[in-house]
Amino acid sequence: MYAIVKAGGRQEKVAVGDTITVDRIDAKVGASVSFPALLLVEGANVTTDPKTLAAIKVAGEILEETKGPKIDILRYKNKTGYRRRQGFRSQLTRVKITAISK
């Protein structure tokens, strides 16, 4: 059995025991979080009904907070002396899926 959940502005395919990396969640390490299910696949049965999916919760436990890879942003215009340099690293959270409840 696996589910498609909405996590951090994206959709992730998860099963019990999987570890996923999502955008930063404001909670402490070891805390439990739940994600809303968008689709549930159990063998040959596929559940897509919103009323049924509203009762299904996917629970997870926060493992750690990490940072993504560094992205270098460079802006340059020819013959004008215009140069700008900027960097960015996204804040991420690793979550282990512990249960998919019906």
Secondary structure as UniProt FT lines:
FT   STRAND          2..7
FT   TURN            8..9
FT   STRAND          10..14
FT   TURN            16..17
FT   STRAND          19..23
FT   TURN            29..30
FT   STRAND          32..42
FT   TURN            43..44
FT   STRAND          45..47
FT   HELIX           50..53
FT   TURN            54..55
FT   STRAND          57..67
FT   STRAND          71..77
FT   TURN            78..81
FT   STRAND          82..88
FT   STRAND          91..101
//
